[in-house]
Amino acid sequence: MVTTSSDARRQTAPSSLAPFWAAALVFLSACGGLELSDVIGRVSALWIANAILVYFLLKHPRREWIWILSAGLLGNFAADLVMGDDVLTGAVLTLCNAVGILTVAAPISYLRLENDFARPKPLCVFYALAVGPAPAISALISALFFHYAYGRGFLIQAMDWYATDALGYSIVVPMLMTVKLRDIRKMFSRAEIMTTLALLAAVAIPAALLVATPA
């Protein structure tokens, strides 16, 4: 059987609204992280946009990655522009994020570890990437850019990027990969709602106090 070019395009096109949701969620989370940085006057302690895009990639076959990754990075770039970055800065930051995202997602996918994230081996591989080369490489690229383009301290910029990126990967990706929708629904059921609200308050109150504390 001969596959035509139109057949090939249909086979590689996304089978769902994943690119749309990836772009929307990355855009919103990136805007939120940048806005939080402006409000508290310091680098946001947690950058989740890259972690969200890693999750979308790992949940879909590699033939759909080009669509999902492009849409997510477009959302990231748009967020940078909306929040006040110029085109060059937004493009460089988007490149840095793309490098980190693929450094996490590609090895896990090629090793076929994405479907068993609750086991020790996939988690060990993931954390080795998420706190090692992924944030480190993107942090070095961003630090070089900000150092030569804006005169910022190289080491401070690199450490800030590394810390926020690594923390976002480490917390958000395993949670999204292992928590099921039925578990979330159960958390907000009549029997569990009070416990869930208490736990959320225990996190939200210290976070609010931290934001209110002068830098």
Accessible surface in RSA format (square Angstrom, percent):
REM  Atomic radii and reference values for relative SASA: ProtOr
REM  Chains: A
REM  Algorithm: Lee & Richards
REM  Probe-radius: 1.40
REM  Slices: 20
REM RES _ NUM      All-atoms   Total-Side   Main-Chain    Non-polar    All polar
REM                ABS   REL    ABS   REL    ABS   REL    ABS   REL    ABS   REL
RES MET A   1   228.99 118.6 140.56  93.0  88.43 210.5 116.64  99.2 112.35 148.8
RES VAL A   2   129.43  85.2 112.87 102.2  16.56  39.9 116.28 101.0  13.15  35.7
RES THR A   3    75.59  53.8  50.11  50.8  25.48  60.7  23.84  32.0  51.75  78.2
RES THR A   4    70.58  50.2  63.29  64.2   7.29  17.4  68.56  92.1   2.02   3.1
RES SER A   5    78.58  66.4  64.68  86.3  13.90  32.0  45.07  96.0  33.51  46.9
RES SER A   6    41.85  35.4  40.76  54.4   1.10   2.5  25.74  54.8  16.11  22.6
RES ASP A   7    33.70  23.6  32.68  32.5   1.02   2.4   9.84  23.1  23.87  23.8
RES ALA A   8    42.76  39.3  41.83  64.6   0.93   2.1  42.62  60.0   0.14   0.4
RES ARG A   9   152.50  64.0 148.57  75.7   3.93   9.4  73.92 101.0  78.58  47.6
RES ARG A  10   161.29  67.7 141.61  72.2  19.67  46.8  74.89 102.4  86.40  52.4
RES GLN A  11   109.40  61.2  98.27  71.8  11.14  26.5  42.26  90.0  67.14  50.9
RES THR A  12    61.53  43.8  61.53  62.4   0.00   0.0  50.86  68.3  10.66  16.1
RES ALA A  13    37.10  34.1  31.64  48.8   5.46  12.4  31.64  44.6   5.46  14.5
RES PRO A  14    40.50  29.5  21.83  19.9  18.67  67.9  21.83  18.0  18.67 116.0
RES SER A  15    94.93  80.2  54.76  73.1  40.17  92.5  49.81 106.1  45.12  63.2
RES SER A  16    57.99  49.0  35.32  47.1  22.67  52.2  47.23 100.6  10.76  15.1
RES LEU A  17   121.78  67.8 117.54  84.1   4.24  10.7 118.76  83.4   3.02   8.1
RES ALA A  18     6.28   5.8   1.74   2.7   4.53  10.3   5.08   7.2   1.19   3.2
RES PRO A  19    19.71  14.4  19.61  17.9   0.10   0.3  19.71  16.3   0.00   0.0
RES PHE A  20   120.99  60.5 111.45  69.0   9.55  24.8 118.22  71.7   2.78   7.9
RES TRP A  21   128.55  51.6 128.55  62.2   0.00   0.0 115.69  61.7  12.86  20.9
RES ALA A  22     0.00   0.0   0.00   0.0   0.00   0.0   0.00   0.0   0.00   0.0
RES ALA A  23    24.16  22.2  23.35  36.0   0.81   1.8  23.65  33.3   0.51   1.4
RES ALA A  24    29.80  27.4  20.86  32.2   8.94  20.3  29.39  41.4   0.41   1.1
RES LEU A  25    72.96  40.6  71.50  51.2   1.46   3.7  71.54  50.2   1.42   3.8
RES VAL A  26     0.95   0.6   0.95   0.9   0.00   0.0   0.95   0.8   0.00   0.0
RES PHE A  27    59.57  29.8  59.57  36.9   0.00   0.0  59.57  36.1   0.00   0.0
RES LEU A  28   113.53  63.2 105.06  75.2   8.48  21.3 105.34  74.0   8.19  22.0
RES SER A  29    19.89  16.8   4.76   6.4  15.13  34.8  14.24  30.3   5.65   7.9
RES ALA A  30     0.03   0.0   0.00   0.0   0.03   0.1   0.03   0.0   0.00   0.0
RES CYS A  31    20.80  15.7  20.24  22.6   0.56   1.3  17.20  43.6   3.60   3.9
RES GLY A  32    39.96  49.3   0.00   N/A  39.96  49.3  34.29  94.1   5.68  12.7
RES GLY A  33    10.13  12.5   0.00   N/A  10.13  12.5   7.92  21.7   2.21   4.9
RES LEU A  34    43.03  24.0  41.98  30.0   1.05   2.6  42.12  29.6   0.91   2.4
RES GLU A  35    85.22  48.9  85.22  64.5   0.00   0.0  38.61  74.7  46.61  38.1
RES LEU A  36    69.88  38.9  67.02  47.9   2.85   7.2  69.47  48.8   0.41   1.1
RES SER A  37    26.88  22.7  23.19  31.0   3.68   8.5  17.13  36.5   9.75  13.7
RES ASP A  38   101.29  71.0  75.23  74.9  26.07  61.6  27.66  65.1  73.64  73.4
RES VAL A  39    94.04  61.9  61.81  56.0  32.23  77.7  68.77  59.8  25.27  68.5
RES ILE A  40    21.15  12.0  11.20   8.3   9.95  24.0  15.32  11.0   5.83  15.8
RES GLY A  41    58.57  72.2   0.00   N/A  58.57  72.2  33.01  90.6  25.57  57.3
RES ARG A  42    87.05  36.5  72.77  37.1  14.28  34.0  56.88  77.7  30.17  18.3
RES VAL A  43    74.99  49.3  60.93  55.2  14.06  33.9  62.95  54.7  12.04  32.7
RES SER A  44     4.64   3.9   4.59   6.1   0.04   0.1   3.89   8.3   0.75   1.0
RES ALA A  45    64.31  59.1  53.73  82.9  10.58  24.1  60.73  85.5   3.59   9.5
RES LEU A  46    61.21  34.1  52.38  37.5   8.82  22.2  52.38  36.8   8.82  23.7
RES TRP A  47    35.78  14.4  34.70  16.8   1.08   2.5  34.28  18.3   1.50   2.4
RES ILE A  48    57.50  32.7  55.50  41.4   1.99   4.8  55.50  40.0   1.99   5.4
RES ALA A  49     0.82   0.8   0.23   0.3   0.60   1.4   0.23   0.3   0.60   1.6
RES ASN A  50     0.53   0.4   0.42   0.4   0.11   0.3   0.12   0.3   0.41   0.4
RES ALA A  51     0.19   0.2   0.03   0.0   0.16   0.4   0.03   0.0   0.16   0.4
RES ILE A  52    19.73  11.2  19.73  14.7   0.00   0.0  19.73  14.2   0.00   0.0
RES LEU A  53     1.13   0.6   1.13   0.8   0.00   0.0   1.13   0.8   0.00   0.0
RES VAL A  54     0.00   0.0   0.00   0.0   0.00   0.0   0.00   0.0   0.00   0.0
RES TYR A  55    55.82  26.1  55.82  31.8   0.00   0.0  18.85  14.2  36.96  45.6
RES PHE A  56    20.20  10.1  20.20  12.5   0.00   0.0  20.20  12.2   0.00   0.0
RES LEU A  57     0.12   0.1   0.02   0.0   0.10   0.2   0.02   0.0   0.10   0.3
RES LEU A  58     8.19   4.6   0.00   0.0   8.19  20.6   1.28   0.9   6.91  18.6
RES LYS A  59    92.07  44.9  64.44  39.5  27.62  65.8  35.51  32.0  56.56  60.2
RES HIS A  60    45.09  24.6  35.33  24.6   9.77  25.0  24.75  25.5  20.34  23.7
RES PRO A  61    56.48  41.2  43.69  39.8  12.79  46.5  55.79  46.1   0.69   4.3
RES ARG A  62    94.23  39.6  77.92  39.7  16.31  38.8  26.45  36.1  67.78  41.1
RES ARG A  63   141.44  59.4 122.51  62.4  18.93  45.1  47.63  65.1  93.81  56.9
RES GLU A  64     2.42   1.4   2.42   1.8   0.00   0.0   0.00   0.0   2.42   2.0
RES TRP A  65    23.27   9.3  23.27  11.3   0.00   0.0  23.26  12.4   0.00   0.0
RES ILE A  66   114.08  64.9 109.19  81.3   4.89  11.8 112.10  80.7   1.99   5.4
RES TRP A  67   114.59  46.0 109.79  53.1   4.80  11.3 111.32  59.4   3.27   5.3
RES ILE A  68     0.00   0.0   0.00   0.0   0.00   0.0   0.00   0.0   0.00   0.0
RES LEU A  69    23.06  12.8  23.06  16.5   0.00   0.0  23.06  16.2   0.00   0.0
RES SER A  70    57.12  48.3  47.51  63.4   9.62  22.2  36.96  78.7  20.16  28.2
RES ALA A  71    17.92  16.5  12.92  19.9   5.00  11.4  17.57  24.7   0.35   0.9
RES GLY A  72     0.00   0.0   0.00   N/A   0.00   0.0   0.00   0.0   0.00   0.0
RES LEU A  73    27.99  15.6  27.60  19.7   0.38   1.0  27.83  19.5   0.16   0.4
RES LEU A  74   118.61  66.1 114.20  81.7   4.41  11.1 117.73  82.7   0.88   2.4
RES GLY A  75     5.66   7.0   0.00   N/A   5.66   7.0   5.55  15.2   0.11   0.2
RES ASN A  76     1.61   1.1   1.61   1.6   0.00   0.0   0.05   0.1   1.56   1.5
RES PHE A  77    46.83  23.4  46.83  29.0   0.00   0.0  46.83  28.4   0.00   0.0
RES ALA A  78    34.09  31.3  31.62  48.8   2.48   5.6  34.08  48.0   0.02   0.0
RES ALA A  79     0.00   0.0   0.00   0.0   0.00   0.0   0.00   0.0   0.00   0.0
RES ASP A  80     3.43   2.4   3.43   3.4   0.00   0.0   0.00   0.0   3.43   3.4
RES LEU A  81    66.66  37.1  51.24  36.7  15.41  38.7  51.57  36.2  15.09  40.6
RES VAL A  82   100.16  65.9  68.80  62.3  31.36  75.6  76.56  66.5  23.60  64.0
RES MET A  83    55.30  28.6  26.96  17.8  28.34  67.5  18.12  15.4  37.18  49.3
RES GLY A  84    65.95  81.3   0.00   N/A  65.95  81.3  34.01  93.3  31.94  71.5
RES ASP A  85    46.76  32.8  36.20  36.0  10.56  25.0   3.91   9.2  42.85  42.7
RES ASP A  86    75.99  53.2  63.39  63.1  12.59  29.8  48.45 114.0  27.53  27.5
RES VAL A  87    99.43  65.4  97.69  88.4   1.75   4.2  97.69  84.9   1.75   4.7
RES LEU A  88   116.06  64.6 111.07  79.5   5.00  12.6 113.44  79.7   2.62   7.1
RES THR A  89     4.58   3.3   4.58   4.6   0.00   0.0   4.41   5.9   0.17   0.3
RES GLY A  90     0.00   0.0   0.00   N/A   0.00   0.0   0.00   0.0   0.00   0.0
RES ALA A  91    47.75  43.9  38.89  60.0   8.86  20.1  42.00  59.2   5.75  15.2
RES VAL A  92    25.79  17.0  24.60  22.3   1.19   2.9  25.79  22.4   0.00   0.0
RES LEU A  93    19.04  10.6  19.04  13.6   0.00   0.0  19.04  13.4   0.00   0.0
RES THR A  94    17.90  12.7  17.90  18.1   0.00   0.0  17.90  24.0   0.00   0.0
RES LEU A  95   100.81  56.1  96.35  68.9   4.46  11.2 100.14  70.3   0.66   1.8
RES CYS A  96     0.00   0.0   0.00   0.0   0.00   0.0   0.00   0.0   0.00   0.0
RES ASN A  97     4.21   2.9   4.21   4.1   0.00   0.0   0.00   0.0   4.21   4.1
RES ALA A  98    12.40  11.4  12.40  19.1   0.00   0.0  12.40  17.5   0.00   0.0
RES VAL A  99    42.23  27.8  36.91  33.4   5.32  12.8  41.40  36.0   0.83   2.3
RES GLY A 100     0.00   0.0   0.00   N/A   0.00   0.0   0.00   0.0   0.00   0.0
RES ILE A 101     0.54   0.3   0.54   0.4   0.00   0.0   0.54   0.4   0.00   0.0
RES LEU A 102    66.59  37.1  64.85  46.4   1.74   4.4  65.26  45.8   1.34   3.6
RES THR A 103    29.75  21.2  22.00  22.3   7.75  18.5  19.78  26.6   9.97  15.1
RES VAL A 104     0.00   0.0   0.00   0.0   0.00   0.0   0.00   0.0   0.00   0.0
RES ALA A 105     0.00   0.0   0.00   0.0   0.00   0.0   0.00   0.0   0.00   0.0
RES ALA A 106    26.23  24.1  26.23  40.5   0.00   0.0  26.23  36.9   0.00   0.0
RES PRO A 107    45.12  32.9  38.16  34.8   6.96  25.3  45.02  37.2   0.10   0.6
RES ILE A 108     0.25   0.1   0.25   0.2   0.00   0.0   0.25   0.2   0.00   0.0
RES SER A 109     5.39   4.6   4.68   6.2   0.72   1.6   0.78   1.7   4.61   6.5
RES TYR A 110   146.54  68.4 124.24  70.7  22.30  58.0  84.68  63.6  61.86  76.3
RES LEU A 111   103.56  57.7  85.81  61.4  17.75  44.6  89.40  62.8  14.16  38.1
RES ARG A 112   190.61  80.0 171.54  87.4  19.07  45.4  56.42  77.1 134.19  81.3
RES LEU A 113    16.45   9.2  15.81  11.3   0.64   1.6  16.45  11.6   0.00   0.0
RES GLU A 114    33.02  19.0  29.07  22.0   3.95   9.4   2.20   4.3  30.82  25.2
RES ASN A 115   137.00  94.5 101.63  98.2  35.37  85.2  35.79  86.1 101.21  97.8
RES ASP A 116    65.71  46.0  62.87  62.6   2.84   6.7  25.14  59.2  40.57  40.5
RES PHE A 117     6.68   3.3   2.01   1.2   4.67  12.1   2.01   1.2   4.67  13.4
RES ALA A 118    79.60  73.2  53.36  82.3  26.24  59.7  56.15  79.1  23.45  62.1
RES ARG A 119   140.99  59.2 139.82  71.3   1.17   2.8  21.93  30.0 119.05  72.2
RES PRO A 120    99.27  72.3  93.60  85.3   5.67  20.6  99.15  81.9   0.12   0.8
RES LYS A 121   141.56  69.1 134.04  82.2   7.52  17.9  84.66  76.2  56.90  60.6
RES PRO A 122     5.89   4.3   5.71   5.2   0.18   0.7   5.71   4.7   0.18   1.1
RES LEU A 123    47.83  26.6  47.83  34.2   0.00   0.0  47.83  33.6   0.00   0.0
RES CYS A 124    86.06  65.1  75.52  84.2  10.54  24.8  29.79  75.5  56.27  60.7
RES VAL A 125    36.27  23.9  32.97  29.8   3.30   8.0  36.19  31.4   0.08   0.2
RES PHE A 126     0.00   0.0   0.00   0.0   0.00   0.0   0.00   0.0   0.00   0.0
RES TYR A 127    81.86  38.2  81.82  46.6   0.04   0.1  59.23  44.5  22.63  27.9
RES ALA A 128    63.70  58.6  47.44  73.2  16.27  37.0  57.18  80.5   6.53  17.3
RES LEU A 129    25.24  14.1  25.24  18.1   0.00   0.0  25.24  17.7   0.00   0.0
RES ALA A 130     0.00   0.0   0.00   0.0   0.00   0.0   0.00   0.0   0.00   0.0
RES VAL A 131    68.14  44.8  60.99  55.2   7.15  17.2  60.99  53.0   7.15  19.4
RES GLY A 132    23.12  28.5   0.00   N/A  23.12  28.5  23.12  63.4   0.00   0.0
RES PRO A 133    54.95  40.0  49.09  44.8   5.86  21.3  54.33  44.9   0.62   3.9
RES ALA A 134     0.00   0.0   0.00   0.0   0.00   0.0   0.00   0.0   0.00   0.0
RES PRO A 135     0.00   0.0   0.00   0.0   0.00   0.0   0.00   0.0   0.00   0.0
RES ALA A 136    36.97  34.0  34.07  52.6   2.90   6.6  36.50  51.4   0.47   1.2
RES ILE A 137    71.91  40.9  71.46  53.2   0.44   1.1  71.81  51.7   0.10   0.3
RES SER A 138     0.00   0.0   0.00   0.0   0.00   0.0   0.00   0.0   0.00   0.0
RES ALA A 139     2.61   2.4   2.61   4.0   0.00   0.0   2.61   3.7   0.00   0.0
RES LEU A 140    90.04  50.1  90.04  64.4   0.00   0.0  90.04  63.2   0.00   0.0
RES ILE A 141    56.29  32.0  54.62  40.7   1.67   4.0  54.86  39.5   1.43   3.9
RES SER A 142     0.00   0.0   0.00   0.0   0.00   0.0   0.00   0.0   0.00   0.0
RES ALA A 143     0.00   0.0   0.00   0.0   0.00   0.0   0.00   0.0   0.00   0.0
RES LEU A 144    88.39  49.2  87.52  62.6   0.87   2.2  87.93  61.8   0.46   1.2
RES PHE A 145    31.55  15.8  22.86  14.2   8.69  22.6  31.01  18.8   0.54   1.5
RES PHE A 146    12.72   6.4  12.72   7.9   0.00   0.0  12.72   7.7   0.00   0.0
RES HIS A 147    71.01  38.8  65.36  45.4   5.65  14.5  39.62  40.8  31.39  36.5
RES TYR A 148   173.51  81.0 139.75  79.5  33.76  87.8  98.65  74.1  74.85  92.3
RES ALA A 149    54.32  49.9  16.60  25.6  37.72  85.8  26.39  37.2  27.93  74.0
RES TYR A 150   107.07  50.0  73.48  41.8  33.59  87.4  71.30  53.6  35.77  44.1
RES GLY A 151    62.49  77.1   0.00   N/A  62.49  77.1  29.12  79.9  33.37  74.7
RES ARG A 152   115.20  48.4 108.83  55.5   6.37  15.2  36.84  50.4  78.36  47.5
RES GLY A 153    41.00  50.6   0.00   N/A  41.00  50.6  27.75  76.2  13.25  29.7
RES PHE A 154    69.34  34.7  64.86  40.2   4.48  11.7  64.88  39.3   4.46  12.8
RES LEU A 155   125.44  69.9 122.79  87.8   2.65   6.6 122.79  86.2   2.65   7.1
RES ILE A 156   124.60  70.9 120.60  89.8   3.99   9.6 124.44  89.6   0.15   0.4
RES GLN A 157    25.22  14.1  23.94  17.5   1.27   3.0   1.86   4.0  23.36  17.7
RES ALA A 158     9.21   8.5   8.67  13.4   0.55   1.2   8.87  12.5   0.35   0.9
RES MET A 159   109.49  56.7 107.98  71.5   1.51   3.6  82.98  70.6  26.50  35.1
RES ASP A 160    49.94  35.0  46.34  46.1   3.60   8.5   6.36  15.0  43.59  43.5
RES TRP A 161    35.98  14.4  31.14  15.1   4.84  11.4  35.75  19.1   0.23   0.4
RES TYR A 162    66.23  30.9  66.23  37.7   0.00   0.0  47.61  35.8  18.63  23.0
RES ALA A 163    53.51  49.2  46.54  71.8   6.97  15.9  50.77  71.5   2.74   7.3
RES THR A 164    16.94  12.0  16.94  17.2   0.00   0.0   8.20  11.0   8.74  13.2
RES ASP A 165     2.78   1.9   2.62   2.6   0.16   0.4   2.38   5.6   0.39   0.4
RES ALA A 166     7.57   7.0   7.32  11.3   0.24   0.6   7.57  10.7   0.00   0.0
RES LEU A 167    78.39  43.7  75.31  53.9   3.08   7.7  77.86  54.7   0.53   1.4
RES GLY A 168     0.00   0.0   0.00   N/A   0.00   0.0   0.00   0.0   0.00   0.0
RES TYR A 169     0.80   0.4   0.38   0.2   0.42   1.1   0.38   0.3   0.42   0.5
RES SER A 170    20.61  17.4  16.57  22.1   4.04   9.3  15.67  33.4   4.94   6.9
RES ILE A 171    87.79  50.0  78.53  58.5   9.26  22.3  82.97  59.7   4.82  13.1
RES VAL A 172    11.52   7.6  11.52  10.4   0.00   0.0  11.52  10.0   0.00   0.0
RES VAL A 173     0.00   0.0   0.00   0.0   0.00   0.0   0.00   0.0   0.00   0.0
RES PRO A 174    16.00  11.7  15.68  14.3   0.32   1.2  16.00  13.2   0.00   0.0
RES MET A 175    96.99  50.2  89.71  59.4   7.28  17.3  58.97  50.1  38.02  50.4
RES LEU A 176    56.74  31.6  49.10  35.1   7.63  19.2  51.04  35.8   5.69  15.3
RES MET A 177     9.46   4.9   1.00   0.7   8.45  20.1   1.02   0.9   8.43  11.2
RES THR A 178    53.80  38.3  36.89  37.4  16.91  40.3  28.30  38.0  25.50  38.5
RES VAL A 179    59.70  39.3  43.92  39.8  15.78  38.0  45.88  39.9  13.82  37.5
RES LYS A 180    90.65  44.2  88.77  54.5   1.88   4.5  55.13  49.6  35.53  37.8
RES LEU A 181   110.56  61.6 100.43  71.8  10.13  25.5 101.53  71.3   9.03  24.3
RES ARG A 182   168.10  70.6 159.70  81.4   8.40  20.0  63.22  86.4 104.87  63.6
RES ASP A 183    61.10  42.8  59.18  58.9   1.92   4.5  18.41  43.3  42.69  42.6
RES ILE A 184    74.90  42.6  74.90  55.8   0.00   0.0  74.90  53.9   0.00   0.0
RES ARG A 185   162.44  68.2 150.18  76.6  12.26  29.2  58.27  79.6 104.17  63.1
RES LYS A 186   133.14  65.0 127.59  78.3   5.55  13.2  76.25  68.6  56.89  60.6
RES MET A 187    84.32  43.7  82.33  54.5   1.99   4.7  65.85  56.0  18.47  24.5
RES PHE A 188   102.17  51.1  80.79  50.0  21.38  55.6  81.05  49.1  21.12  60.5
RES SER A 189    43.21  36.5  33.38  44.6   9.83  22.6  40.10  85.4   3.11   4.4
RES ARG A 190   230.40  96.7 205.88 104.9  24.52  58.4  86.11 117.7 144.29  87.4
RES ALA A 191    94.74  87.1  54.73  84.5  40.00  91.0  65.77  92.6  28.97  76.7
RES GLU A 192    62.96  36.1  62.94  47.6   0.02   0.0   7.20  13.9  55.76  45.5
RES ILE A 193    47.48  27.0  47.48  35.4   0.00   0.0  47.48  34.2   0.00   0.0
RES MET A 194   139.19  72.1 136.13  90.1   3.07   7.3 115.52  98.2  23.67  31.4
RES THR A 195    78.28  55.7  72.99  74.0   5.28  12.6  46.28  62.2  31.99  48.4
RES THR A 196     7.19   5.1   6.07   6.2   1.12   2.7   2.29   3.1   4.90   7.4
RES LEU A 197    85.93  47.9  81.79  58.5   4.13  10.4  82.15  57.7   3.78  10.2
RES ALA A 198    62.33  57.3  48.07  74.2  14.27  32.5  56.44  79.5   5.89  15.6
RES LEU A 199   114.22  63.6 112.96  80.8   1.26   3.2 113.36  79.6   0.85   2.3
RES LEU A 200    91.41  50.9  89.82  64.3   1.59   4.0  90.08  63.3   1.33   3.6
RES ALA A 201    42.39  39.0  36.91  57.0   5.48  12.5  41.77  58.8   0.62   1.6
RES ALA A 202    63.82  58.7  43.90  67.8  19.92  45.3  54.47  76.7   9.35  24.8
RES VAL A 203   107.48  70.7 101.32  91.7   6.16  14.8 105.37  91.6   2.11   5.7
RES ALA A 204    56.69  52.1  48.76  75.2   7.93  18.0  54.24  76.4   2.45   6.5
RES ILE A 205   104.92  59.7 102.67  76.5   2.25   5.4 104.83  75.5   0.09   0.2
RES PRO A 206    74.38  54.2  67.45  61.5   6.93  25.2  69.71  57.6   4.66  29.0
RES ALA A 207    49.42  45.4  43.19  66.7   6.22  14.2  48.38  68.1   1.04   2.7
RES ALA A 208    62.01  57.0  50.20  77.5  11.81  26.9  57.74  81.3   4.26  11.3
RES LEU A 209   114.97  64.0 113.15  80.9   1.83   4.6 113.47  79.7   1.51   4.1
RES LEU A 210    99.23  55.3  95.10  68.0   4.14  10.4  98.64  69.3   0.59   1.6
RES VAL A 211    58.65  38.6  47.38  42.9  11.27  27.2  47.53  41.3  11.12  30.2
RES ALA A 212    78.89  72.5  46.73  72.1  32.15  73.1  56.98  80.2  21.91  58.0
RES THR A 213    72.71  51.7  65.97  66.9   6.74  16.1  49.58  66.6  23.13  35.0
RES PRO A 214   118.23  86.2  94.79  86.4  23.44  85.2 106.55  88.0  11.68  72.6
RES ALA A 215   103.38  95.1  33.34  51.5  70.04 159.3  61.66  86.8  41.72 110.5
END  Absolute sums over single chains surface
CHAIN  1 A    12402.0      10559.5       1842.5       8957.1       3444.9
END  Absolute sums over all chains
TOTAL         12402.0      10559.5       1842.5       8957.1       3444.9
